[in-house]
Amino acid sequence: MQENHFEQFRPLINKVIKTRHFERDLPNFDTDLILDSKHEHFTRLHKYEENIEGNHIFRALKDKIHIVYAVDKSHNLIFLRAFHNFREYMKFLDNKKIILEIIELI
């Protein structure tokens, strides 16, 4: 997928949701930076990772923090988790069942 894959969803987003895990991982994070696609604040923004049962998973990288977010089937932008450790991020990304459970609880 192209890096601008997120741009296809941006006009369709109904609401922005932060999970409790995300709030603990990265308190006071300005979600508008993601929604507004302000690339200058990130090393990487809107990297498309995969589709898990119709939910599109993305990653942003800011100051070595991996921010994982999704656009669900209802076009909600859901901030899932933030990781300071690349291995932990990869472990989370590999656990599709957990990601899907988090999205479905919203």
C-alpha positions in Angstrom: 0.0 0.0 0.0 1.1 3.6 -0.5 2.1 5.7 2.4 -0.9 8.0 1.6 -3.3 5.2 2.1 -4.5 7.0 5.2 -5.5 10.0 3.1 -8.3 7.9 1.6 -9.9 7.5 5.0 -9.2 11.0 6.4 -12.4 12.7 5.0 -14.5 9.8 6.2 -13.4 9.7 9.9 -16.4 10.0 12.2 -14.6 10.3 15.5 -11.2 9.9 17.2 -10.9 7.5 20.1 -8.0 6.8 22.4 -7.9 3.5 24.2 -7.0 3.4 27.9 -3.8 1.6 27.0 -2.9 4.4 24.6 -3.6 7.1 27.3 -1.2 5.3 29.7 1.4 4.7 27.0 1.4 8.3 25.7 -0.6 10.7 27.9 -1.4 14.1 26.5 -0.6 13.2 22.9 -2.1 15.6 20.4 -4.1 13.3 18.1 -4.7 16.2 15.7 -1.1 15.8 14.5 -2.1 12.4 13.1 -5.5 13.5 11.8 -4.1 16.6 10.2 -1.2 14.6 8.6 1.5 17.0 9.9 4.5 15.0 8.7 7.0 17.5 10.1 6.4 16.2 13.6 7.2 12.6 12.7 10.0 10.5 11.4 7.3 8.4 9.7 3.6 9.0 9.5 0.7 6.9 8.2 2.8 3.8 7.5 0.2 1.3 6.4 0.8 -2.0 8.2 -2.1 -4.3 7.4 -5.8 -5.0 7.2 -7.2 -7.0 10.0 -10.8 -8.1 9.1 -11.6 -4.7 7.5 -9.7 -2.6 10.0 -6.8 -0.7 8.6 -3.7 -0.6 10.9 -1.2 2.2 10.7 2.0 3.4 12.5 3.6 6.7 13.1 7.1 7.2 14.5 7.9 10.2 16.7 11.0 10.5 18.8 11.5 6.7 18.7 8.0 6.1 19.9 5.9 3.8 17.7 2.3 4.9 17.7 -0.2 2.3 16.4 -3.6 3.4 15.3 -6.4 2.0 13.2 -9.3 3.1 11.0 -12.1 0.7 11.8 -15.0 -0.4 9.6 -17.1 2.4 11.0 -14.4 4.9 10.0 -13.4 5.7 13.6 -9.7 6.6 14.1 -8.6 4.5 17.1 -5.3 5.1 18.8 -4.4 1.6 20.1 -1.0 1.7 21.7 2.4 3.5 21.8 5.7 1.7 22.3 9.1 3.0 23.1 10.6 -0.4 22.2 10.6 -1.6 18.6 10.4 -5.3 19.7 7.4 -4.7 21.8 5.7 -2.9 18.9 6.4 -5.8 16.6 5.1 -8.3 19.2 1.9 -6.2 19.5 1.5 -6.0 15.7 1.9 -9.8 15.4 -0.9 -10.4 17.8 -3.8 -9.8 15.5 -6.3 -11.3 17.9 -5.5 -8.7 20.6 -5.6 -5.9 18.1 -9.0 -7.1 16.9 -10.3 -7.4 20.4 -9.3 -3.9 21.3 -11.0 -2.5 18.2 -14.2 -4.5 18.8 -14.4 -3.2 22.4 -14.7 0.3 21.2 
